[in-house]
């Protein structure tokens, strides 16, 4: 299997479609751990379709699956490093799950 970073846009879109179908199948069968693995792969594939320049350090973003704002400190490839509001620990999230929230002053 090829790496997401080696795929062009069309290949990524096909792979996302395939992963979504697998995720639905796993959901129907109640395979929770498989669903989680497929969700992570989907998030990474979607990240490779995004322009990393859309994510700005120093801004807050909403992350899919969380109510807490995420403050981006820096980017490395398709991963945004930062921390959840109110927490000090630095973590990395795929940029494909981030949506703009509001600028941080």
MARGU-488446 format. One record per atom (N, C-alpha, C, CB): residue number from 1; x, y, z. Coordinates in Angstrom, 3 decimals. Atoms other than C-alpha are relative to their C-alpha. Glycine has a CB too. Layout:
<pts>
pt num = NUM	u = X	v = Y	w = Z $
...
</pts>
This chain:
<pts>
pt num = 1	u = 0.831	v = -1.188	w = 0.000 $
pt num = 1	u = 0.000	v = 0.000	w = 0.000 $
pt num = 1	u = 0.873	v = 1.249	w = 0.000 $
pt num = 1	u = -0.944	v = 0.000	w = 1.209 $
pt num = 2	u = -0.752	v = -1.249	w = 0.095 $
pt num = 2	u = 1.236	v = 3.468	w = -0.891 $
pt num = 2	u = -0.295	v = 0.913	w = 1.183 $
pt num = 2	u = -0.326	v = 0.719	w = -1.310 $
pt num = 3	u = 0.185	v = -0.995	w = -1.049 $
pt num = 3	u = 1.725	v = 6.218	w = 1.649 $
pt num = 3	u = -0.914	v = 1.108	w = -0.500 $
pt num = 3	u = 1.356	v = 0.578	w = 0.455 $
pt num = 4	u = 0.856	v = -1.118	w = 0.384 $
pt num = 4	u = -0.799	v = 9.060	w = 1.677 $
pt num = 4	u = 0.833	v = 1.113	w = -0.639 $
pt num = 4	u = -0.769	v = 0.538	w = 1.225 $
pt num = 5	u = -0.858	v = -1.074	w = 0.510 $
pt num = 5	u = 2.083	v = 11.455	w = 1.043 $
pt num = 5	u = 0.443	v = -0.247	w = -1.446 $
pt num = 5	u = 1.226	v = 0.153	w = 0.893 $
pt num = 6	u = -0.382	v = 0.335	w = 1.371 $
pt num = 6	u = 2.796	v = 9.646	w = -2.251 $
pt num = 6	u = -1.177	v = 0.057	w = -0.971 $
pt num = 6	u = 0.617	v = -1.378	w = -0.036 $
pt num = 7	u = 1.202	v = 0.025	w = 0.831 $
pt num = 7	u = -0.796	v = 9.861	w = -3.524 $
pt num = 7	u = -0.337	v = 1.389	w = -0.531 $
pt num = 7	u = -1.181	v = -0.556	w = 0.792 $
pt num = 8	u = 0.500	v = -1.267	w = 0.516 $
pt num = 8	u = -2.205	v = 12.555	w = -5.778 $
pt num = 8	u = -1.431	v = 0.211	w = 0.515 $
pt num = 8	u = 0.046	v = 0.025	w = -1.568 $
pt num = 9	u = 1.319	v = -0.341	w = -0.534 $
pt num = 9	u = -5.540	v = 14.246	w = -5.060 $
pt num = 9	u = -1.058	v = -1.039	w = -0.358 $
pt num = 9	u = -0.430	v = 1.361	w = -0.512 $
pt num = 10	u = 0.992	v = 0.987	w = 0.430 $
pt num = 10	u = -7.603	v = 11.759	w = -7.076 $
pt num = 10	u = 0.157	v = -1.312	w = 0.780 $
pt num = 10	u = 0.128	v = -0.262	w = -1.516 $
pt num = 11	u = -0.252	v = 1.232	w = -0.749 $
pt num = 11	u = -5.963	v = 8.779	w = -5.373 $
pt num = 11	u = -0.427	v = 0.148	w = 1.459 $
pt num = 11	u = 1.486	v = -0.379	w = -0.077 $
pt num = 12	u = 0.414	v = -0.250	w = -1.383 $
pt num = 12	u = -6.526	v = 10.346	w = -1.956 $
pt num = 12	u = -1.517	v = -0.044	w = 0.132 $
pt num = 12	u = 0.531	v = 1.357	w = 0.484 $
pt num = 13	u = 1.475	v = 0.000	w = -0.051 $
pt num = 13	u = -10.220	v = 10.913	w = -2.700 $
pt num = 13	u = -0.560	v = -1.415	w = -0.133 $
pt num = 13	u = -0.577	v = 0.897	w = -1.115 $
pt num = 14	u = 0.434	v = 1.400	w = 0.123 $
pt num = 14	u = -10.621	v = 7.291	w = -3.824 $
pt num = 14	u = 0.257	v = -0.765	w = 1.295 $
pt num = 14	u = 0.726	v = -0.691	w = -1.173 $
pt num = 15	u = -0.349	v = 0.683	w = -1.253 $
pt num = 15	u = -8.834	v = 6.067	w = -0.696 $
pt num = 15	u = -0.925	v = 0.431	w = 1.126 $
pt num = 15	u = 1.462	v = 0.284	w = 0.382 $
pt num = 16	u = 0.938	v = -0.490	w = -1.016 $
pt num = 16	u = -11.037	v = 8.262	w = 1.506 $
pt num = 16	u = -1.354	v = -0.685	w = -0.176 $
pt num = 16	u = -0.156	v = 1.546	w = -0.089 $
pt num = 17	u = 1.263	v = 0.692	w = 0.259 $
pt num = 17	u = -14.122	v = 6.766	w = -0.161 $
pt num = 17	u = 0.046	v = -1.446	w = 0.441 $
pt num = 17	u = -0.346	v = 0.070	w = -1.468 $
pt num = 18	u = -0.164	v = 1.395	w = -0.400 $
pt num = 18	u = -12.807	v = 3.252	w = 0.386 $
pt num = 18	u = 0.014	v = -0.132	w = 1.524 $
pt num = 18	u = 1.294	v = -0.579	w = -0.595 $
pt num = 19	u = -0.072	v = 0.033	w = -1.464 $
pt num = 19	u = -11.974	v = 3.967	w = 4.038 $
pt num = 19	u = -1.364	v = 0.290	w = 0.633 $
pt num = 19	u = 1.038	v = 1.014	w = 0.502 $
pt num = 20	u = 1.338	v = -0.304	w = -0.525 $
pt num = 20	u = -15.434	v = 5.487	w = 4.609 $
pt num = 20	u = -0.909	v = -1.214	w = -0.100 $
pt num = 20	u = -0.622	v = 1.185	w = -0.754 $
pt num = 21	u = 0.799	v = 1.221	w = 0.156 $
pt num = 21	u = -17.055	v = 2.321	w = 3.255 $
pt num = 21	u = 0.407	v = -1.048	w = 1.030 $
pt num = 21	u = 0.153	v = -0.569	w = -1.423 $
pt num = 22	u = -0.481	v = 0.947	w = -1.009 $
pt num = 22	u = -14.874	v = 0.154	w = 5.507 $
pt num = 22	u = -0.477	v = 0.416	w = 1.389 $
pt num = 22	u = 1.543	v = -0.093	w = -0.030 $
pt num = 23	u = 0.427	v = -0.508	w = -1.298 $
pt num = 23	u = -15.746	v = 2.394	w = 8.468 $
pt num = 23	u = -1.482	v = -0.315	w = 0.223 $
pt num = 23	u = 0.253	v = 1.523	w = 0.099 $
pt num = 24	u = 1.434	v = 0.302	w = -0.114 $
pt num = 24	u = -19.496	v = 1.985	w = 7.773 $
pt num = 24	u = -0.224	v = -1.483	w = 0.246 $
pt num = 24	u = -0.748	v = 0.440	w = -1.268 $
pt num = 25	u = 0.114	v = 1.446	w = -0.195 $
pt num = 25	u = -19.051	v = -1.790	w = 7.532 $
pt num = 25	u = 0.360	v = -0.365	w = 1.438 $
pt num = 25	u = 0.910	v = -0.759	w = -0.995 $
pt num = 26	u = -0.426	v = 0.261	w = -1.375 $
pt num = 26	u = -17.175	v = -1.865	w = 10.846 $
pt num = 26	u = -1.039	v = 0.504	w = 0.987 $
pt num = 26	u = 1.357	v = 0.656	w = 0.281 $
pt num = 27	u = 1.042	v = -0.554	w = -0.869 $
pt num = 27	u = -19.887	v = 0.312	w = 12.390 $
pt num = 27	u = -1.207	v = -0.934	w = 0.050 $
pt num = 27	u = -0.429	v = 1.400	w = -0.491 $
pt num = 28	u = 1.136	v = 0.923	w = 0.049 $
pt num = 28	u = -22.648	v = -2.041	w = 11.223 $
pt num = 28	u = 0.269	v = -1.270	w = 0.800 $
pt num = 28	u = -0.325	v = -0.361	w = -1.447 $
pt num = 29	u = -0.369	v = 1.228	w = -0.705 $
pt num = 29	u = -20.752	v = -4.990	w = 12.712 $
pt num = 29	u = 0.335	v = 0.250	w = 1.467 $
pt num = 29	u = 1.181	v = -0.653	w = -0.687 $
pt num = 30	u = -0.302	v = -0.328	w = -1.395 $
pt num = 30	u = -20.061	v = -3.144	w = 15.972 $
pt num = 30	u = 1.464	v = -0.195	w = 0.367 $
pt num = 30	u = -0.849	v = -0.834	w = 0.908 $
pt num = 31	u = -1.440	v = 0.179	w = -0.230 $
pt num = 31	u = -16.268	v = -3.395	w = 15.608 $
pt num = 31	u = 0.619	v = 1.342	w = 0.395 $
pt num = 31	u = 0.703	v = -0.580	w = -1.274 $
pt num = 32	u = -0.408	v = -1.319	w = -0.484 $
pt num = 32	u = -15.291	v = -0.429	w = 17.775 $
pt num = 32	u = 1.473	v = 0.312	w = -0.245 $
pt num = 32	u = -0.288	v = 0.108	w = 1.464 $
pt num = 33	u = -1.428	v = -0.293	w = 0.184 $
pt num = 33	u = -11.505	v = -0.771	w = 17.625 $
pt num = 33	u = 0.325	v = 0.191	w = -1.477 $
pt num = 33	u = 0.866	v = -1.131	w = 0.591 $
pt num = 34	u = -0.212	v = -0.170	w = 1.433 $
pt num = 34	u = -11.596	v = -1.178	w = 13.831 $
pt num = 34	u = -0.533	v = 1.353	w = -0.468 $
pt num = 34	u = -0.674	v = -1.138	w = -0.780 $
pt num = 35	u = 0.550	v = -1.315	w = 0.344 $
pt num = 35	u = -13.819	v = 1.902	w = 13.575 $
pt num = 35	u = 0.983	v = 1.106	w = 0.363 $
pt num = 35	u = -1.343	v = 0.231	w = 0.717 $
pt num = 36	u = -0.927	v = -1.029	w = -0.464 $
pt num = 36	u = -11.298	v = 3.926	w = 15.570 $
pt num = 36	u = 1.244	v = 0.060	w = -0.895 $
pt num = 36	u = 0.407	v = -0.268	w = 1.461 $
pt num = 37	u = -1.168	v = 0.050	w = 0.880 $
pt num = 37	u = -8.362	v = 2.793	w = 13.428 $
pt num = 37	u = -0.339	v = 0.621	w = -1.352 $
pt num = 37	u = 0.489	v = -1.458	w = -0.183 $
pt num = 38	u = 0.419	v = -0.547	w = 1.289 $
pt num = 38	u = -10.280	v = 3.603	w = 10.246 $
pt num = 38	u = -0.249	v = 1.504	w = 0.087 $
pt num = 38	u = -1.261	v = -0.711	w = -0.492 $
pt num = 39	u = 0.225	v = -1.442	w = -0.194 $
pt num = 39	u = -11.310	v = 7.029	w = 11.639 $
pt num = 39	u = 1.341	v = 0.735	w = -0.006 $
pt num = 39	u = -0.766	v = 0.271	w = 1.337 $
pt num = 40	u = -1.316	v = -0.631	w = -0.021 $
pt num = 40	u = -7.655	v = 7.834	w = 12.311 $
pt num = 40	u = 0.618	v = 0.043	w = -1.397 $
pt num = 40	u = 0.928	v = -0.743	w = 0.963 $
pt num = 41	u = -0.524	v = 0.033	w = 1.366 $
pt num = 41	u = -6.652	v = 6.769	w = 8.795 $
pt num = 41	u = -0.735	v = 1.008	w = -0.880 $
pt num = 41	u = -0.123	v = -1.419	w = -0.595 $
pt num = 42	u = 0.781	v = -0.993	w = 0.744 $
pt num = 42	u = -9.497	v = 8.871	w = 7.342 $
pt num = 42	u = 0.482	v = 1.415	w = 0.310 $
pt num = 42	u = -1.497	v = -0.134	w = 0.333 $
pt num = 43	u = -0.460	v = -1.335	w = -0.407 $
pt num = 43	u = -8.355	v = 11.901	w = 9.326 $
pt num = 43	u = 1.357	v = 0.333	w = -0.622 $
pt num = 43	u = 0.091	v = 0.090	w = 1.532 $
pt num = 44	u = -1.307	v = -0.245	w = 0.607 $
pt num = 44	u = -4.799	v = 11.493	w = 8.052 $
pt num = 44	u = -0.131	v = 0.214	w = -1.509 $
pt num = 44	u = 0.953	v = -1.172	w = 0.291 $
pt num = 45	u = 0.178	v = -0.156	w = 1.448 $
pt num = 45	u = -5.908	v = 11.042	w = 4.425 $
pt num = 45	u = -0.593	v = 1.368	w = -0.321 $
pt num = 45	u = -0.905	v = -1.117	w = -0.561 $
pt num = 46	u = 0.605	v = -1.317	w = 0.220 $
pt num = 46	u = -8.094	v = 14.159	w = 4.664 $
pt num = 46	u = 1.017	v = 1.114	w = 0.225 $
pt num = 46	u = -1.209	v = 0.198	w = 0.926 $
pt num = 47	u = -1.028	v = -1.000	w = -0.288 $
pt num = 47	u = -5.116	v = 16.050	w = 6.084 $
pt num = 47	u = 0.884	v = 0.247	w = -1.206 $
pt num = 47	u = 0.851	v = -0.435	w = 1.182 $
pt num = 48	u = -0.842	v = -0.153	w = 1.184 $
pt num = 48	u = -3.142	v = 15.411	w = 2.900 $
pt num = 48	u = -0.718	v = 0.730	w = -1.138 $
pt num = 48	u = 0.463	v = -1.362	w = -0.480 $
pt num = 49	u = 0.738	v = -0.788	w = 0.989 $
pt num = 49	u = -5.911	v = 17.079	w = 0.888 $
pt num = 49	u = -0.024	v = 1.485	w = 0.363 $
pt num = 49	u = -1.428	v = -0.526	w = -0.131 $
pt num = 50	u = 0.040	v = -1.392	w = -0.466 $
pt num = 50	u = -5.604	v = 20.274	w = 2.948 $
pt num = 50	u = 1.308	v = 0.721	w = -0.290 $
pt num = 50	u = -0.299	v = 0.053	w = 1.500 $
pt num = 51	u = -1.173	v = -0.855	w = 0.104 $
pt num = 51	u = -3.222	v = 23.154	w = 2.419 $
pt num = 51	u = 0.426	v = 0.352	w = 1.427 $
pt num = 51	u = -0.297	v = 1.297	w = -0.860 $
pt num = 52	u = -0.436	v = -0.289	w = -1.372 $
pt num = 52	u = -1.179	v = 23.358	w = 5.660 $
pt num = 52	u = 0.069	v = 1.497	w = 0.310 $
pt num = 52	u = 1.354	v = -0.622	w = 0.242 $
pt num = 53	u = -0.057	v = -1.446	w = -0.229 $
pt num = 53	u = -0.934	v = 27.140	w = 5.162 $
pt num = 53	u = -1.333	v = 0.562	w = 0.488 $
pt num = 53	u = 0.417	v = 0.713	w = -1.275 $
pt num = 54	u = 1.303	v = -0.434	w = -0.519 $
pt num = 54	u = -4.640	v = 27.344	w = 6.098 $
pt num = 54	u = -0.025	v = -0.027	w = 1.523 $
pt num = 54	u = -1.120	v = -0.890	w = -0.555 $
pt num = 55	u = -0.080	v = 0.107	w = -1.457 $
pt num = 55	u = -3.687	v = 26.452	w = 9.687 $
pt num = 55	u = 1.099	v = 0.944	w = 0.475 $
pt num = 55	u = 0.283	v = -1.483	w = 0.457 $
pt num = 56	u = -0.926	v = -1.049	w = -0.448 $
pt num = 56	u = -2.041	v = 29.375	w = 11.465 $
pt num = 56	u = 0.378	v = -0.187	w = 1.469 $
pt num = 56	u = -0.623	v = 1.391	w = -0.207 $
pt num = 57	u = -0.427	v = 0.022	w = -1.395 $
pt num = 57	u = 0.058	v = 29.111	w = 14.627 $
pt num = 57	u = -0.532	v = 1.231	w = 0.735 $
pt num = 57	u = 1.541	v = -0.062	w = 0.096 $
pt num = 58	u = 0.522	v = -1.095	w = -0.806 $
pt num = 58	u = -1.348	v = 31.242	w = 17.433 $
pt num = 58	u = -1.508	v = 0.153	w = -0.091 $
pt num = 58	u = 0.650	v = 1.275	w = -0.409 $
pt num = 59	u = 1.455	v = -0.064	w = 0.120 $
pt num = 59	u = -4.974	v = 30.571	w = 16.506 $
pt num = 59	u = -0.638	v = -1.225	w = 0.638 $
pt num = 59	u = -0.421	v = 0.114	w = -1.476 $
pt num = 60	u = 0.796	v = 1.092	w = -0.563 $
pt num = 60	u = -7.653	v = 28.452	w = 18.084 $
pt num = 60	u = -0.798	v = -0.671	w = -1.107 $
pt num = 60	u = -0.945	v = 0.519	w = 1.116 $
pt num = 61	u = 0.774	v = 0.786	w = 0.958 $
pt num = 61	u = -9.379	v = 25.693	w = 16.165 $
pt num = 61	u = -0.913	v = -0.948	w = 0.752 $
pt num = 61	u = 0.927	v = -0.783	w = -0.961 $
pt num = 62	u = 0.877	v = 1.046	w = -0.499 $
pt num = 62	u = -12.291	v = 23.396	w = 16.800 $
pt num = 62	u = 0.517	v = -1.300	w = -0.595 $
pt num = 62	u = -1.520	v = 0.263	w = -0.374 $
pt num = 63	u = -0.459	v = 1.300	w = 0.477 $
pt num = 63	u = -11.243	v = 19.770	w = 16.543 $
pt num = 63	u = -1.188	v = -0.956	w = -0.019 $
pt num = 63	u = 1.153	v = -0.557	w = 0.895 $
pt num = 64	u = 1.069	v = 0.982	w = 0.150 $
pt num = 64	u = -13.630	v = 17.121	w = 15.275 $
pt num = 64	u = 0.022	v = -0.939	w = 1.209 $
pt num = 64	u = 0.154	v = -0.802	w = -1.336 $
pt num = 65	u = 0.113	v = 0.919	w = -1.130 $
pt num = 65	u = -14.875	v = 15.097	w = 18.238 $
pt num = 65	u = 0.317	v = 0.599	w = 1.357 $
pt num = 65	u = 0.885	v = -1.143	w = -0.223 $
pt num = 66	u = -0.314	v = -0.640	w = -1.278 $
pt num = 66	u = -14.006	v = 17.653	w = 20.932 $
pt num = 66	u = -0.707	v = 1.347	w = 0.104 $
pt num = 66	u = 1.524	v = 0.181	w = 0.159 $
pt num = 67	u = 0.613	v = -1.302	w = -0.257 $
pt num = 67	u = -15.719	v = 20.629	w = 22.502 $
pt num = 67	u = 1.033	v = 1.045	w = 0.411 $
pt num = 67	u = -1.062	v = -0.127	w = 1.080 $
pt num = 68	u = -1.043	v = -0.915	w = -0.451 $
pt num = 68	u = -12.459	v = 22.130	w = 23.776 $
pt num = 68	u = 0.721	v = 0.622	w = -1.190 $
pt num = 68	u = 1.002	v = -0.729	w = 0.905 $
pt num = 69	u = -0.812	v = -0.620	w = 1.049 $
pt num = 69	u = -10.629	v = 24.667	w = 21.605 $
pt num = 69	u = 1.441	v = -0.522	w = 0.057 $
pt num = 69	u = -0.020	v = 1.543	w = 0.140 $
pt num = 70	u = -1.384	v = 0.443	w = 0.132 $
pt num = 70	u = -7.178	v = 23.630	w = 20.376 $
pt num = 70	u = 0.831	v = 1.173	w = -0.490 $
pt num = 70	u = 0.121	v = -1.218	w = -0.970 $
pt num = 71	u = -0.884	v = -1.109	w = 0.361 $
pt num = 71	u = -4.433	v = 26.273	w = 20.267 $
pt num = 71	u = 1.215	v = -0.556	w = -0.734 $
pt num = 71	u = 0.438	v = 0.808	w = 1.265 $
pt num = 72	u = -1.112	v = 0.481	w = 0.816 $
pt num = 72	u = -1.958	v = 25.612	w = 17.453 $
pt num = 72	u = 1.251	v = 0.816	w = 0.309 $
pt num = 72	u = -0.345	v = 0.080	w = -1.508 $
pt num = 73	u = -1.283	v = -0.649	w = -0.257 $
pt num = 73	u = 1.663	v = 26.379	w = 18.324 $
pt num = 73	u = 0.888	v = -0.023	w = -1.244 $
pt num = 73	u = 0.715	v = -0.681	w = 1.171 $
pt num = 74	u = -0.785	v = 0.094	w = 1.234 $
pt num = 74	u = 3.378	v = 25.108	w = 15.154 $
pt num = 74	u = -0.471	v = -1.206	w = -0.802 $
pt num = 74	u = 1.524	v = -0.107	w = 0.310 $
pt num = 75	u = 0.342	v = 1.101	w = 0.909 $
pt num = 75	u = 2.990	v = 22.760	w = 12.187 $
pt num = 75	u = 1.247	v = -0.781	w = -0.362 $
pt num = 75	u = -0.688	v = 0.530	w = -1.278 $
pt num = 76	u = -1.056	v = 0.862	w = 0.532 $
pt num = 76	u = 5.103	v = 19.830	w = 11.122 $
pt num = 76	u = -0.682	v = -0.946	w = -0.969 $
pt num = 76	u = 0.774	v = -0.785	w = 1.146 $
pt num = 77	u = 0.687	v = 0.792	w = 1.018 $
pt num = 77	u = 3.890	v = 18.367	w = 7.847 $
pt num = 77	u = -1.499	v = 0.220	w = 0.085 $
pt num = 77	u = 0.329	v = -1.492	w = 0.155 $
pt num = 78	u = 1.460	v = -0.106	w = -0.103 $
pt num = 78	u = 0.172	v = 17.601	w = 8.172 $
pt num = 78	u = -0.467	v = -0.119	w = 1.450 $
pt num = 78	u = -0.672	v = -1.082	w = -0.856 $
pt num = 79	u = 0.342	v = 0.055	w = -1.417 $
pt num = 79	u = 0.286	v = 17.620	w = 11.972 $
pt num = 79	u = 0.128	v = 1.389	w = 0.616 $
pt num = 79	u = 0.902	v = -1.010	w = 0.744 $
pt num = 80	u = -0.019	v = -1.267	w = -0.731 $
pt num = 80	u = -0.576	v = 20.644	w = 14.103 $
pt num = 80	u = 0.333	v = -0.318	w = 1.458 $
pt num = 80	u = -1.381	v = 0.765	w = -0.123 $
pt num = 81	u = -0.404	v = 0.179	w = -1.388 $
pt num = 81	u = 1.215	v = 20.748	w = 17.435 $
pt num = 81	u = -0.526	v = 1.162	w = 0.821 $
pt num = 81	u = 1.539	v = -0.111	w = 0.126 $
pt num = 82	u = 0.528	v = -1.031	w = -0.874 $
pt num = 82	u = -0.348	v = 22.629	w = 20.301 $
pt num = 82	u = -0.560	v = -0.628	w = 1.251 $
pt num = 82	u = -1.068	v = 0.825	w = -0.708 $
pt num = 83	u = 0.598	v = 0.540	w = -1.220 $
pt num = 83	u = -2.476	v = 22.154	w = 23.375 $
pt num = 83	u = -1.476	v = 0.380	w = 0.073 $
pt num = 83	u = 0.751	v = 0.512	w = 1.249 $
pt num = 84	u = 1.410	v = -0.269	w = -0.242 $
pt num = 84	u = -6.091	v = 21.998	w = 24.437 $
pt num = 84	u = -0.106	v = 1.152	w = 0.977 $
pt num = 84	u = -0.735	v = -1.258	w = 0.538 $
pt num = 85	u = 0.196	v = -1.135	w = -0.904 $
pt num = 85	u = -7.389	v = 25.118	w = 26.138 $
pt num = 85	u = -0.097	v = -0.503	w = 1.439 $
pt num = 85	u = -1.275	v = 0.803	w = -0.387 $
pt num = 86	u = 0.003	v = 0.367	w = -1.412 $
pt num = 86	u = -6.731	v = 24.876	w = 29.873 $
pt num = 86	u = 0.955	v = -1.120	w = 0.349 $
pt num = 86	u = -1.365	v = -0.390	w = 0.406 $
pt num = 87	u = -0.963	v = 1.069	w = -0.258 $
pt num = 87	u = -4.074	v = 22.177	w = 29.513 $
pt num = 87	u = 1.380	v = 0.435	w = -0.476 $
pt num = 87	u = -0.430	v = -1.317	w = -0.700 $
pt num = 88	u = -1.364	v = -0.386	w = 0.341 $
pt num = 88	u = -0.294	v = 22.482	w = 29.335 $
pt num = 88	u = 0.687	v = -1.004	w = -0.918 $
pt num = 88	u = 0.810	v = 0.168	w = 1.256 $
pt num = 89	u = -0.663	v = 1.044	w = 0.781 $
pt num = 89	u = 0.619	v = 19.183	w = 27.648 $
pt num = 89	u = -0.156	v = 0.238	w = -1.498 $
pt num = 89	u = -0.559	v = -1.371	w = 0.370 $
pt num = 90	u = 0.002	v = -0.186	w = 1.448 $
pt num = 90	u = 1.572	v = 19.558	w = 23.992 $
pt num = 90	u = -0.353	v = -1.314	w = -0.693 $
pt num = 90	u = 1.373	v = 0.520	w = -0.487 $
pt num = 91	u = 0.425	v = 1.172	w = 0.767 $
pt num = 91	u = -0.095	v = 17.155	w = 21.553 $
pt num = 91	u = -0.044	v = 0.366	w = -1.486 $
pt num = 91	u = -1.395	v = -0.516	w = 0.489 $
pt num = 92	u = 0.081	v = -0.213	w = 1.446 $
pt num = 92	u = -0.277	v = 16.717	w = 17.779 $
pt num = 92	u = -1.332	v = -0.519	w = -0.515 $
pt num = 92	u = 1.176	v = -0.697	w = -0.733 $
pt num = 93	u = 1.255	v = 0.405	w = 0.640 $
pt num = 93	u = -3.492	v = 16.564	w = 15.754 $
pt num = 93	u = 0.159	v = 0.122	w = -1.509 $
pt num = 93	u = -1.200	v = 0.868	w = 0.504 $
pt num = 94	u = -0.029	v = -0.151	w = 1.455 $
pt num = 94	u = -3.915	v = 15.922	w = 12.028 $
pt num = 94	u = -0.811	v = 1.223	w = -0.405 $
pt num = 94	u = -0.546	v = -1.270	w = -0.701 $
pt num = 95	u = 0.666	v = -1.246	w = 0.378 $
pt num = 95	u = -4.873	v = 19.169	w = 10.302 $
pt num = 95	u = -1.370	v = -0.239	w = -0.625 $
pt num = 95	u = 0.869	v = 0.778	w = -0.964 $
pt num = 96	u = 1.285	v = 0.319	w = 0.623 $
pt num = 96	u = -7.786	v = 17.413	w = 8.581 $
pt num = 96	u = -1.177	v = 0.049	w = 0.946 $
pt num = 96	u = 0.064	v = -1.342	w = -0.610 $
pt num = 97	u = 1.110	v = -0.047	w = -0.957 $
pt num = 97	u = -9.829	v = 17.526	w = 11.796 $
pt num = 97	u = -0.185	v = 1.386	w = 0.596 $
pt num = 97	u = 0.226	v = -1.005	w = 1.113 $
pt num = 98	u = 0.075	v = -1.346	w = -0.571 $
pt num = 98	u = -9.290	v = 21.234	w = 12.537 $
pt num = 98	u = -0.861	v = 0.924	w = -0.839 $
pt num = 98	u = 1.389	v = 0.589	w = 0.143 $
pt num = 99	u = 0.840	v = -1.030	w = 0.623 $
pt num = 99	u = -11.830	v = 23.953	w = 11.751 $
pt num = 99	u = 0.240	v = 1.298	w = 0.758 $
pt num = 99	u = -1.532	v = -0.401	w = 0.017 $
pt num = 100	u = -0.268	v = -1.269	w = -0.678 $
pt num = 100	u = -11.235	v = 27.656	w = 12.497 $
pt num = 100	u = -1.013	v = 0.298	w = 1.105 $
pt num = 100	u = 0.001	v = 1.132	w = -1.008 $
pt num = 101	u = 0.850	v = -0.406	w = -1.121 $
pt num = 101	u = -12.569	v = 28.858	w = 15.840 $
pt num = 101	u = 0.054	v = 1.513	w = 0.104 $
pt num = 101	u = 0.452	v = -0.675	w = 1.342 $
pt num = 102	u = -0.182	v = -1.444	w = -0.102 $
pt num = 102	u = -11.219	v = 32.336	w = 16.545 $
pt num = 102	u = 1.476	v = 0.297	w = 0.220 $
pt num = 102	u = -0.863	v = 0.595	w = 1.149 $
pt num = 103	u = -1.409	v = -0.360	w = -0.245 $
pt num = 103	u = -7.873	v = 34.173	w = 16.624 $
pt num = 103	u = 0.261	v = 0.164	w = 1.496 $
pt num = 103	u = 0.368	v = 1.308	w = -0.749 $
pt num = 104	u = -0.426	v = -0.190	w = -1.383 $
pt num = 104	u = -5.964	v = 34.232	w = 19.896 $
pt num = 104	u = 0.739	v = 1.322	w = 0.064 $
pt num = 104	u = 0.901	v = -1.186	w = 0.503 $
pt num = 105	u = -0.669	v = -1.306	w = -0.156 $
pt num = 105	u = -4.921	v = 37.722	w = 21.072 $
pt num = 105	u = 1.350	v = -0.152	w = 0.650 $
pt num = 105	u = -0.858	v = 0.955	w = 0.825 $
</pts>
